[in-house]
Amino acid sequence: AVLKIEDTSQDKEIVSVYGLAEKGDYIRPRAEVIACGALVLQRGVLIRAYEIALMATIGIAQIPVFRRPRVAILSTGDELVELHEPKGAHQIYNSNGYGLSAQVAEAGGIPVALGIAKDTRDDLTHKLKTAADVDFIVISGGVSVGDYDFVKEVIADLGGTMKFWKVAMKPGKPLAFGSISIAVKGETTKVPVFGLPGNPVSAMVTFDQFVRPALLYAQGSSSLFRPTIYATLTANVQKEKGGTASARRCHFVRGTLTIEDGGYKVTPTGDQDSSNIVSLVKANAFIVLPCGEGDVAAGSQVAVQIMANSPI
């Protein structure tokens, strides 16, 4: 047994002991924490500081890991300028380029900025041809039905294929997904391409629901989606405000999740317009309202996706 020094006192060569020691006190048996042959790290686990400390504990200096995917990010639109450029009266800053780059990094990827493509087929084609040695391409804007929305056409012109276009969700209906042929390590290869809506909230929400899981999957992660819990809704949500077509879609409502009286409560962050990035900044969760259901009343139990900055 071991006695704590705090339970003793010493006077020269005399040690006084206060209290009894039971057999086995403060003894750590061999293999108490990790037995010989035990599995200590599961495939698909994110390597954090804790896992690194564990590896060092058992003398492991190197392990095989998945490569971080390189993700090309392209914004489209004549109205866009970069932060270092002068902004005209009819222009806005390229918030999608910076926001999506940060989302890629948060998901473990390496963002590769392709800049801004003007609203012409030629410029969009040129910018996409500059993508090389990447594993994914993410384009924001140009995927709807406007006169200058050329993304789907240009992907086809470059030998790409579209797997789907439009999803039953709000925000983010005009989401496109397919593949495109680019040069990867000197060889022409098809890589996945996501066409996200141009509105900033729509772009970031669709990234979270579609692109983020794809990047995590490419890295071998065993946890692709954000955790979901159920919480009590504190305010009415009007799904049918945009008409019956809106009600048929799955809604991802920005909300604030709190813990009150031992239970979870969630409150919408106000205006849910897809251009209102402030309501996304205020949120720490997505309130997920299923397809085909109408307005949801306060007091209802709703599914909630937990963001990284949630209190849970």
C-alpha positions in Angstrom: 0.0 0.0 0.0 1.0 3.6 -0.3 0.4 6.3 2.3 -0.1 9.9 1.1 2.6 12.2 2.5 -0.3 14.5 3.5 -1.3 11.9 6.1 2.2 11.9 7.7 4.7 14.2 9.4 8.4 14.0 9.7 10.8 15.0 12.5 14.3 14.2 11.3 14.4 10.4 11.1 11.0 9.9 12.7 7.9 9.7 10.5 4.6 9.9 12.2 1.6 8.3 10.4 -1.9 9.4 10.9 -4.5 6.9 9.8 -4.5 3.4 8.6 -3.4 2.0 5.2 -5.5 -0.6 3.6 -4.0 -3.2 1.3 -3.9 -1.9 -2.3 -4.4 1.8 -1.4 -3.0 4.1 -4.1 -1.6 1.2 -6.1 -2.2 1.1 -9.8 -2.2 -2.5 -11.0 -0.5 -3.2 -14.3 -3.0 -3.0 -17.2 -5.6 -1.3 -15.1 -6.2 1.3 -17.8 -4.9 -0.4 -20.9 -4.5 -4.2 -21.1 -2.1 -5.9 -23.5 -3.9 -6.4 -26.8 -6.6 -3.8 -26.1 -8.0 -1.6 -28.9 -7.1 2.0 -27.8 -8.0 4.0 -30.9 -10.9 3.1 -33.3 -10.6 3.7 -37.0 -12.5 6.9 -37.9 -11.7 8.8 -34.7 -10.6 12.4 -34.9 -7.0 12.8 -33.5 -7.3 15.4 -30.8 -4.9 16.4 -28.0 -6.4 13.6 -25.8 -5.6 10.9 -28.4 -2.1 12.3 -28.9 -1.5 12.0 -25.1 -2.8 8.5 -25.2 -0.5 7.5 -28.0 2.5 9.0 -26.1 1.4 7.1 -23.0 1.9 3.8 -24.8 4.9 4.9 -26.7 3.4 5.3 -30.2 5.1 8.0 -32.2 3.3 7.6 -35.6 0.0 6.2 -36.8 -1.6 6.1 -40.3 -4.2 8.9 -40.9 -6.4 10.0 -43.7 -5.1 12.9 -45.9 -6.9 16.2 -45.5 -9.0 16.8 -48.6 -8.1 19.9 -50.7 -11.3 21.8 -51.6 -11.5 24.4 -54.4 -13.8 27.3 -53.6 -15.3 29.5 -56.3 -17.7 32.4 -55.9 -19.7 33.7 -58.8 -21.3 37.0 -59.6 -20.5 40.4 -61.2 -21.7 42.0 -57.9 -18.9 40.5 -55.9 -15.6 42.0 -54.9 -12.8 40.8 -52.6 -12.1 42.5 -49.3 -9.0 44.3 -50.6 -10.8 45.7 -53.6 -12.8 49.0 -53.9 -16.5 48.3 -53.7 -18.9 50.0 -56.1 -22.4 51.1 -55.1 -24.0 48.0 -56.7 -21.4 45.6 -55.3 -21.0 43.4 -52.1 -18.1 41.7 -50.6 -17.4 38.1 -51.3 -18.5 36.8 -47.9 -19.2 33.3 -49.3 -15.6 32.8 -50.3 -14.3 33.5 -46.8 -17.2 31.8 -44.9 -17.0 28.6 -47.0 -13.2 28.5 -46.6 -13.6 28.6 -42.9 -16.2 25.9 -43.0 -13.8 23.7 -45.1 -11.1 24.2 -42.5 -13.5 23.5 -39.6 -14.4 20.2 -41.3 -10.7 19.2 -41.6 -10.2 20.2 -45.3 -7.7 22.5 -46.9 -9.4 25.4 -48.7 -8.1 26.4 -52.1 -9.5 29.8 -53.2 -10.3 30.2 -56.9 -11.6 33.7 -56.4 -14.6 35.2 -58.2 -16.0 34.2 -61.6 -17.9 36.9 -63.5 -21.4 36.2 -64.8 -20.2 34.8 -68.2 -19.7 31.3 -69.4 -16.2 32.0 -70.5 -15.0 33.4 -67.2 -16.7 30.6 -65.2 -15.1 28.0 -67.5 -11.7 29.6 -67.2 -11.9 29.7 -63.4 -13.0 26.1 -63.1 -10.1 25.1 -65.5 -7.7 26.6 -62.9 -8.8 24.0 -60.4 -6.1 21.3 -60.1 -4.9 18.8 -57.6 -8.1 19.2 -55.5 -10.5 16.5 -54.2 -13.7 18.6 -54.2 -15.0 21.8 -55.9 -17.5 24.0 -54.1 -19.2 26.8 -56.2 -21.5 29.4 -54.6 -24.1 31.1 -56.8 -25.0 30.6 -60.4 -27.1 27.4 -59.8 -30.6 28.9 -59.9 -32.7 29.8 -63.0 -31.5 33.3 -63.7 -30.2 34.6 -67.0 -26.6 34.4 -65.7 -26.8 31.1 -63.9 -24.3 29.1 -66.0 -22.9 26.6 -63.5 -24.9 23.6 -64.6 -24.2 24.3 -68.3 -20.5 24.9 -67.8 -20.1 21.7 -65.8 -21.7 19.8 -68.7 -19.4 21.6 -71.2 -16.4 20.5 -69.2 -17.4 16.8 -69.5 -19.0 16.8 -66.1 -22.3 15.2 -65.0 -25.1 16.4 -62.7 -26.4 13.9 -60.2 -29.2 16.1 -58.9 -30.4 19.7 -58.8 -32.8 21.2 -56.3 -33.5 19.7 -52.9 -36.7 20.0 -50.7 -35.1 22.2 -48.1 -35.2 25.8 -46.9 -32.9 27.6 -47.1 -30.9 26.0 -50.0 -33.4 24.7 -52.6 -31.2 25.3 -55.7 -28.4 23.0 -54.6 -26.6 21.1 -57.3 -24.3 18.1 -57.1 -22.3 16.3 -59.8 -18.7 15.7 -60.9 -16.3 17.4 -63.2 -13.0 16.4 -64.9 -9.9 18.1 -63.7 -6.2 17.5 -63.6 -5.1 15.7 -60.4 -1.4 14.8 -60.1 -0.9 15.0 -63.9 -3.9 12.9 -64.8 -7.5 13.8 -65.7 -9.8 12.6 -63.0 -13.4 13.3 -62.0 -13.9 15.0 -58.7 -17.2 15.8 -56.9 -18.6 19.4 -57.4 -21.2 21.1 -55.2 -23.1 24.0 -56.6 -24.4 26.0 -53.6 -26.9 28.8 -53.6 -25.6 32.4 -53.7 -27.3 33.7 -50.6 -24.9 33.5 -47.7 -27.1 31.7 -45.2 -28.3 29.2 -47.9 -24.7 28.6 -48.9 -23.5 27.9 -45.4 -26.5 25.8 -44.4 -26.2 23.6 -47.5 -22.5 23.3 -46.9 -23.2 22.1 -43.3 -25.8 19.5 -44.5 -24.2 18.2 -47.6 -20.5 19.2 -48.1 -19.4 18.8 -44.5 -20.5 15.2 -44.3 -18.8 14.5 -47.6 -15.5 15.9 -46.4 -15.7 14.0 -43.1 -16.5 10.8 -45.0 -13.4 11.4 -47.3 -11.3 11.6 -44.1 -12.6 8.3 -42.8 -14.7 9.8 -40.0 -17.1 7.6 -38.2 -19.3 10.6 -37.2 -20.5 12.4 -40.3 -23.5 14.4 -39.0 -24.0 16.9 -36.3 -25.6 15.4 -33.1 -29.4 15.7 -32.9 -31.6 16.1 -29.8 -35.2 17.1 -29.1 -36.1 20.4 -27.5 -39.1 22.4 -26.7 -39.9 25.2 -29.2 -40.5 28.5 -27.4 -42.0 30.4 -30.3 -44.3 29.7 -33.2 -42.6 29.0 -36.6 -44.6 29.7 -39.8 -43.5 27.1 -42.4 -46.4 28.1 -44.7 -45.4 31.8 -44.7 -43.9 31.1 -48.2 -46.9 29.2 -49.4 -47.7 25.5 -49.6 -44.5 24.8 -51.6 -42.5 26.1 -48.6 -44.4 23.8 -46.2 -43.5 20.8 -48.4 -39.8 21.5 -47.8 -37.7 20.5 -44.8 -36.8 23.7 -42.9 -33.5 24.4 -41.1 -34.4 27.2 -38.8 -31.6 29.0 -37.0 -32.1 28.8 -33.3 -30.6 29.3 -29.9 -30.5 26.2 -27.7 -30.6 26.6 -23.9 -30.9 24.4 -20.9 -33.7 25.5 -18.6 -35.3 23.6 -15.6 -33.5 20.5 -16.5 -34.7 20.4 -20.1 -33.7 21.7 -23.5 -35.4 24.7 -25.1 -34.8 26.3 -28.5 -35.8 29.7 -29.8 -35.6 30.9 -33.4 -33.1 33.7 -33.9 -35.6 36.1 -35.5 -35.7 36.9 -39.2 -35.0 33.7 -41.2 -34.3 35.4 -44.6 -31.6 33.6 -46.5 -29.5 36.8 -46.7 -29.6 37.4 -43.0 -26.2 36.2 -41.8 -26.7 37.9 -38.4 -29.4 35.3 -37.5 -26.9 32.6 -38.3 -24.2 34.2 -36.1 -26.7 34.3 -33.2 -27.6 30.6 -33.6 -26.0 27.6 -31.9 -28.4 25.1 -33.4 -30.6 24.3 -36.4 -34.3 23.5 -35.7 -35.1 20.8 -38.2 -38.8 20.9 -39.3 -39.7 17.9 -41.5 -41.0 18.0 -45.1 -44.8 17.9 -45.5 -45.7 19.4 -42.2 -47.2 22.9 -41.7 -46.7 25.6 -39.1 -45.2 24.5 -35.8 -46.6 25.9 -32.5 -44.7 27.0 -29.4 -44.4 24.1 -26.9 -43.9 21.5 -29.6 -41.0 19.0 -29.4 -38.7 19.6 -32.3 -35.5 18.0 -33.6 -32.4 20.2 -33.1 -29.0 19.8 -34.7 -26.3 20.9 -32.3 -23.6 23.3 -33.6 -20.1 23.4 -32.3 -20.8 26.5 -30.1 -23.8 24.9 -28.4 -24.0 24.8 -24.5 -24.4 21.0 -24.6 
